[in-house]
Amino acid sequence: EVAAGVWGGGLVQAGGSLRLSCAASGLTFSSYTMGWFRQAPGKEREFVAAISESGDSTDYADSVKGRFTISRDNAKNTVYLQMNSLKPEDTAIYYCAAGRARLSGRYYQNNGGYSYWGQGTLVTVSS
């Protein structure tokens, strides 16, 4: 059974930083593209960042480029999201996901590109 634990969310002031972690089990972690998505109140879930199986390719939503960094440690079956210069509009529940969609395509930016999802962690950025 595939499971993913997510932690690192919390309350932070605008301009601050947080680091999210997602540890997965029950799958061959290094064979999966890993993604981060978020869902703000009243809005649909949206793509934030993705990283290829080996970690040599990454992509970001325009809204977080230059502020967020996705990374992974395949030895620890863990993916990270370092979030800097946080803004109130970054407030959302953040989810990690594992899927087969390659970063050479575009499907990795869609919810449907992922088979497994971790539980969300709430990030609240105060102004």
C-alpha positions in Angstrom: 0.0 0.0 0.0 1.3 3.4 -1.0 1.5 6.1 1.7 2.9 9.5 1.8 3.4 11.6 4.9 3.7 15.4 4.6 4.9 17.8 7.2 6.4 21.3 7.5 3.4 23.5 7.1 2.4 26.2 9.6 1.9 29.9 10.1 4.5 32.3 8.9 4.7 36.1 8.2 4.9 37.4 4.7 8.5 37.3 3.6 9.3 34.3 5.7 10.3 30.8 4.7 9.0 27.2 5.2 10.2 23.8 4.1 7.8 21.1 3.3 8.8 17.4 3.3 7.0 14.4 1.8 8.1 10.9 2.5 6.6 8.1 0.5 6.5 4.4 1.0 5.1 1.4 -0.8 6.4 2.4 -4.3 9.7 2.5 -6.2 10.2 6.2 -5.4 13.0 6.8 -7.9 10.7 5.7 -10.7 8.1 8.4 -10.1 7.9 12.1 -11.0 7.1 13.9 -7.8 4.9 17.0 -7.7 3.6 19.6 -5.3 0.1 21.1 -5.7 -1.9 23.5 -3.5 -5.5 24.4 -2.9 -6.5 27.7 -1.5 -9.9 28.2 0.1 -12.6 28.4 -2.6 -10.2 27.6 -5.4 -9.3 24.5 -7.4 -6.1 22.6 -6.7 -3.3 24.0 -8.8 0.2 22.9 -9.8 3.1 24.3 -7.9 6.3 22.4 -8.8 7.5 19.0 -10.2 10.8 17.1 -10.3 11.8 14.3 -12.5 12.6 10.8 -11.3 16.3 11.4 -11.1 16.0 15.0 -9.9 17.8 16.5 -12.9 14.7 18.3 -14.2 12.3 20.6 -12.4 9.5 23.0 -13.3 7.5 25.6 -11.5 4.3 27.5 -11.8 4.9 31.1 -12.8 3.6 32.3 -9.5 6.3 30.6 -7.5 9.3 30.7 -9.8 12.4 32.2 -8.1 10.9 31.8 -4.7 10.2 28.0 -4.3 12.7 25.2 -4.9 11.7 21.5 -5.3 14.3 18.8 -4.6 14.3 15.1 -3.8 16.4 12.5 -2.0 15.8 9.1 -3.6 17.8 7.4 -0.8 15.3 8.7 1.7 12.2 8.4 -0.5 11.5 12.1 0.2 10.7 15.2 -1.8 11.0 18.7 -0.5 9.6 22.1 -1.2 11.6 25.0 0.0 9.4 28.1 0.1 11.0 31.5 0.4 9.7 35.1 0.3 6.3 33.8 1.1 3.2 35.9 0.2 -0.3 35.9 1.7 -1.5 34.5 -1.7 0.6 31.4 -1.0 -1.8 30.4 1.8 -3.2 27.0 0.9 -3.2 23.4 1.7 -0.2 21.8 0.0 -0.1 18.3 -1.3 2.6 16.1 -2.7 2.0 13.6 -5.4 3.7 10.8 -7.3 3.0 9.9 -10.9 4.4 8.6 -14.2 3.9 11.8 -16.2 7.3 12.9 -17.6 8.6 16.5 -17.5 9.2 16.2 -21.2 5.4 16.5 -21.7 2.8 18.7 -20.0 0.6 16.3 -18.2 2.7 16.5 -15.1 1.1 19.9 -14.4 -2.3 18.3 -14.2 -3.9 16.4 -11.3 -4.5 13.5 -13.6 -0.8 13.0 -14.1 -0.4 11.6 -10.6 -1.5 8.3 -9.1 -0.7 8.8 -5.5 -1.3 11.7 -3.2 -0.1 12.6 0.3 -2.3 14.2 2.9 -2.3 18.0 2.8 -0.4 20.3 5.1 -1.7 23.8 5.7 0.5 26.8 5.0 -0.8 30.1 6.2 1.0 33.3 5.4 0.0 36.4 7.3 0.4 39.9 6.0 
